[in-house]
Amino acid sequence: MSNDVKKEIPSKYLSISPLDGRYSEIGRALSPYFSEYALVKNRVWVEVNWLVFMLENLKGSKILDSFPKNRIPEIQDIYESFSAKSFSRVKEIEAVTNHDVKAVEYFIDEELKSRGMKELVSYVHIGCTSEDINNTAYANMIKNSIHNVWIPEAKKLIELLADFAKKYASLPMLAHTHGQPATPTTVGKEFAIYVHRLRNSLNNIMSIMPSAKFNGATGNYSAISVAFPNEDWPVLAEKFIEKKLGLAFNPLTTQIEGHDYMCHLFDAIRHFNNVILDLDRDMWLYISKEYFGQIVVKNEVGSSTMPHKVNPIKFENSESNIDTSNALLVALSNKLPVSRMQRDLSDSSSKRNIGVAFGYSLQAISQTISGLKRVQVNSDKITEVLENNWEVLAEPIQTVLRKYGIPDAYDRLKELTRGKRISKEDIQTFIKSLDILSSEDRDNLLKLTPETYIGYATKIAKEIGI
């Protein structure tokens, strides 16, 4: 590619990843959490907090005991003032060390020296292995990205669906099982189902707390306990992880944190994705049946050759991105809990794709929201379809007959209706012929229509799904 092209075309159009190009809005939302810059900054955050924690909690060290505690904010500023220039310096060091975590350690050493605190240099990264820094950094990145970006977007979708559920709770609609006309429901109740499912799925996601370890090379606090044998290191590590970093403490690991919480989280997000996928496909089908129309946007084009087309592309886009997100989430969930003996490095490259998996999930949520905002209920079509399917009343009629002990009730209605189009007159003539019925039951059946045969649908939608 020529240099002229690179200069004249915006970088997002030269990217090979949609999250950095076509879906760059999603990429920008996650960049503060999963970019290389974000990873380095989080490593600095862990290292600085570890140094501060030792200054605040470790006893019996002449260097730490003599350090003025009022200078701790200057140490914290190494993280707080971390900038593009700081990042570049870390990368310069890494180019020499060929070790990304060691480069962060050396960067902090330089910062301490420049601030007149060279006596603390030997305490940077003391007792740590690289994974102590990485697992805590990733846990923090995942925690913050989920709570600050992913969950708010998921809640927007649920709230929008709840609005639909409330608005259309009482609007009758023919249901379909196996793609065939079935017992009517209401539009709102069907939306309420997704509200209920997604809320439960979201609650599961929110209950999963990122966990971390800080226990050295093979998980036994070996080196630090030799240097400071009078401290209870599992207790201190738990305090550091939970109180200082705000993460859940994993007390039993090899060199690496087992990534089990990641697997639970990825599987939970995949489930949330799949509920959206179910919704996307239902909306696609309802649009194809004309239960829903799509708002026409002036100057948009639905087809390059068919001018009339208004395609349900938002739901199709969502479906595609869910497939990509789920594929990555499955790959991560399969890979990350597996490591040879006490440690191999195969998880390192895999974890760099966590943000990508989250990104495609976010794109799917965004597209489904956009698709829902473009649809409008076609109540005339829904009513027309109901009026043309009186055969769905075979179910309540045979059920009432069963109450009277009629053993062949199902077969009698099957003979009348199966595979046929039945009119209102056909149904009512049959009802009137049932001499066994009480006047009350006969009148109730004669009053029943496909529009009124919705059971508790309205009540369920209003009381459970909204």
N, C-alpha and C positions, 0 to 999 in steps of 0.2 A: 504494500500500500504506500502510495506516494506521500511525502511530507505535506504537499498541498492539500490532499484530501484530509489528512489528520488535523490540519490547521483550520480548514473551512467548514468541516462538518462537526456539529456538537458531539461531544464524547459519548453521550448516551446512545447515539445512533451507530457508534462503532463498537459498542459492547457486545460480547457474545452471550452474556447472561441477561434474560429479560428483566431480572430484578434490578439490574444496573442500566437497563435501556428502556424498553417499552413500559415496564412496570416500575420505573425509577422512583415514583412516589413512595411505593412500598419499601424499596431499597433504602431510600433516605430515612424512612421512619425507623428502620432496624439498624442502620449504620452506626448510631451511637452505642449500640449494644454488641454487635457481632463483627464489626470491621476489624482489620488488623490493628488499627489505631486503638479501637476500644479494648481489644485483648491486651495490648501492651499497657494501656492506662490502668486496666483492672489489676494487672500483675503489680504495677507500681503501688496501687491502692493496698494490696495485700501485704507487700513487703514493708511499706511505711507503717501500716497498722500493727504489724508484728513487732517492729522496732519500738513503737510507742507502747504497745502492750507490755513488753519486757521492762521498759522504763517505769511503768506504772505498777508492775506486779512482781518482778523478779528481785529477790533479796540476796544479799551476800556477794554482790559484784561491786568491786571498788569503782569500776568505770561507770556503771549505771547509777550507783548510789551517789556518786559525786557530781553527776550531771545535773545542771540546774533545771528543775522541772518546769520553770516558767518559759523555757525555750522549746518545749514540746510543740507549740503551734508552728514554730519554724520548720520542724521536721514534717509536720502534717502539710505544710505548704508545698513540699516537694510534689505531693499528689495534687493539691488544690490548684497549683499554678502550672500543672502539666499542660503542655502546648504542642503545636505542630513542630516547633523548634526542638522541644524535648523529645518528641517521637523520632525526629530525624537523627538526633544524637544516639538514641538507643539503637536505631538501625545501623548507624555507622559502627558502633561497637560490635553489634551482631555480625557484621560483615567480616570482622576479625576473629571473633570467638567461635563463630558458627554454632552458637548456642543461644537461643532466644531468651531464656530465663536468666542465664548468667549475664547477658547483656543488660538486663534490667538491674541486676545487682550492682554491676559496675557503674551504671548510670547514677544510681542512688549514692554510691561511694563518692562519685565526683561532686554530686550536689551537696553532700555533707561536708566535704572538704572546702568547697567554695563558700559555705556558710560558717566556716570556722568550727566545725564539729567533727574533725577527723578522728577524734578518739572513739567515735561510735562506729567507725567503718567495719571493724571486726565483728560487730554484732548484726550487721545486715545479713540476712539469710542464715543466721546461725541456727544449727540444728535442723535445717530444712533440706528437703529434696525438691527438685523442680516440680514434682507433682503436688507438693503441698501448696505451691503458689498457683499452679494451673487449675487444680480442681476447685479451689476457692474462688479463683477469678471467673471460671466458667459458671459456677453456681450463682455467683452474683449477677453475671450477665443474663443468665436464664431467668432468674428471679425478677430482675428489673424489667426485662423485655416483656415477659408475660404479663406482669401487673401494670406496666405503663403503656403498652402498645396493644398486645394481643387481646387481653381481657376486655378493655374498653371497646374495641371493635366488635368483639363477640356479643357484648351487651347491647350494642347498637342494633345488631341483627335481631336479637331476642325482643327488644323493645318494639321494633318495627312490626315483627310478627304478632306481638301482643296487641298492637293497635288494630291490625287486621282482624284478629280474633274477636276483639271487642266490637268492632264496627259491624262485622258480619255474623255475629253469634247466632242470630235468628233467621238468617237467609237460607232456606232449604236448598239442597243440591243433591242430585242423583249421585250416589256413590258407585264405584266400580270395584269388583273383586274378580281377579283373573281377567281383567279388561272387559268384563261383562256388567250390564246393569245390575245393581245390588241395592240393598236397603238404603234409603235416602239418609243423608246426614245434613249438616249445615256447613256453609263455607267457613264460618268462624270456628266451628269445632275442629275442623281439619287443620286450621292454622294453630289452634290452641294445643293440638297434639305436639306440634313441633316446638312450641314455646315450652311445654312441659319437658320434652325430651332434652332440648338444648340446655334448659336450666339445670336439669339433673347432671348432664354431662359437664357443664361449666363448674358446678359445685364440686364435682370430682377433681377437675383440673386444679381448682383453687385450693383443694385440701392437700395437694402434693407439695411438700416443702423441700426445696433444694437442700441437699445435705453435703457435708464436707468433712474432710479429715485433715489433721496436721500432726502427723506422727512419725515423720522421718522415712528413711530409705526402704525399710520393709515393714513399717507399721508398728514398731515396738519402742519408739522414742529412745533408741539405743544411744546415739551420739550425744544428744542433749542431756540424757540422764547421767552419762559419765561426767560431763562438764559440770553439771549442777545436780549432784546426787541427793540433795536434801529437799528437792521440790517434788511435788506430786504432779507429774507431767500430764497424765490423762485428765486430771481435774483442771489444770491450767489450759490444756488444749480445748476442752469443752467450753470453758469460760471464754476463751478467745474466739472460737467459732460462733458461739451463740450470742454472747454479749457484745463483742467487739464488731463482728462481721454480720450478725443478724441472720445466720444460717442454722440449719439443723446439724447436730453433731453426729458423726458416724464413728463409733468407738472401736470398730473392729475391721481392719483392712489389711491388704498387702501394701506395696508401695503406692498403689493407686486406690482411690475411692472407687467402689465397685460399679458406679454408674447406674445402680438399680433404680434410683429415683428418676433418672433421666428416662429409663425404659418405661416406667409407669406413666410419666408425663407424656412421652411421645405416643404411647398407646392411647392415652386419654384424649390427646388432641386429634389423633387419627379417628377415634370414635366420633368426636365432635364433627370432624370433617365429613364423616360418612352420613351423619344425620343431615347435614347440609346437602350432601349429594342426593339423598333421598328426596329432600325438598326440591332441589333443582330439577330432578327428573319428573316429579309430580307437576311442578309448575309448567314445564315444557309440554307435558301431556294435556294439562288443562287449557293451555294456550292453543294447542292443536285442535282441541275440541270446542274452542271458542267460548269456554267458560270465562276466560279472561281475555280482554283485549289489551293491546299495548299502545301507550301514548305515542302519537306520531311526533317526532322531532323534526321541525322544518330543516331542510337541506341535508338531512341524513339520507343515506342510501342503504336499502336492505339487500339489493341484489344488483350485480353489474349488468344484468340483462332483463330482469323481471321487475319493472317499476313499482308493482303493487306490493312487493314484499316488505314486511316488518318482522324481522327474524328475532327469535328469543336468544340472541347471542350472549347476553349477560349470563344467563343460566348455563349456557354451553361453555362459556369461558370459565365459569366457576367450576364446572365439572372437570374440565381439563386440568385446572390448577390443583384441584383436590387429588387427582390421580398422581400428579408429580409430587405434591407434598407427602402423600401417603407412602409413595415408593421410597422416598428419602427417610421418612420416619420409621418405616419397617427396617430399612437397611441399618439405620442407627441403633434401633432397638435390638436388632440381632447381633450387631458387632460389638457394641460398647460393653456389655457385661462379660465379654470373653477376653481373657488376657493370659498369655503363657506364664505359668508359675507366678512369681511375685511381680513381674512387670514385663511387658513389651511396649513398643511405641506405636503399635498399629492404631490405637485409638486417637492419636494426635491429629492425623489428617481427617479422620472421620468427624471429629468434633467441630472442625471448621465449617461443616455443612449444616450445623444446627440452625443457624440463622436463615439459611436458604430454605430449609424445610418449613420453618415458621413463616417465611416470606410468602411462599406459595399458598399456605393456608390463609394468610391475611389477604392475599389477592383474591382468593376464592370468596372469602367472607365479603369483601368489598364489592365484588361483582354481583353476588346474590342480593346484597342490599340495593345496588343500583338497579338490578332487574326488577325487584319488588316495587321500587319507587316508580317504575314505568308501567306497571300493570294496573288495570281497572276492571272491576267485576262487571261482567256482561249479564246482568240479572234477567234480561229478556230471554237470552239464549238458555240460561239455566232453568228458567220456568218452562220454556218450550220443551226442553228435554224431559223434564219431570212429567209434563202433561202427556207425553208420548210413551210413557213407560208405566202404565197402570198394572202391568203384570207383577211389579214388585210388591203389590198388596197380597199376593198369594201367600207370602210368609205369615203375616198376622192372621189371615183368615184360617189357615190350617192350624195355627197355634191355638186359636179360640176353639176350633172344633176338637182339638186334642183335650181341651178342658172338659168337654162333654163326653169324653171317653170314646171318640170315634177313632178306631184303630187304623183306618186307611185314609185319614185326613190328608196326610202328605201326598199320597198317590192320587187322590181325587183332584187336588190342586195342580199336581204335576201334569195330569192329563189335560187339564184346562189351559195351562199356561206355558208349558215348557217349549221353548223354541218358537214361540208365537208372539205376535203383537196383539195385545188385549186392550180393548177400549173400556172406557168408564162404564158404558152400558153393559158390556159383557160381565164385568166384575159385579156390578150391582144386581144384575139379573140372577147371577149365581148366589149372591148373598140372600136375596129374597126367597130363593128356593129352599133355604136351609130351615125347615120347620122346627128343628130341634133347638134352635137358638131362642133365648129369652128376648123379649122386646127390647130390653136395654142393650144387650150385646148386638142385636141386629141393627139397632139405630146407630150404635157407636161405629160399627163396621161400614154402614152406609154413609156416615159422615166422613169417614176416613178417605184421604186423598194422598197421592204421592208427596204433596207439599206438607201435609200435616203428619205424615208417618215418619217422624224424626226422633221419637223417644225422648230421652233426656239430653239430646245433643246441645240444645241452647243452654240448659242449666249447667252441663258439664263445662262448656266453653267459658261461661261467665264465672263459675265458682272455682274451677281448677286451673284452667289454662291462662287466665288473665292476671 
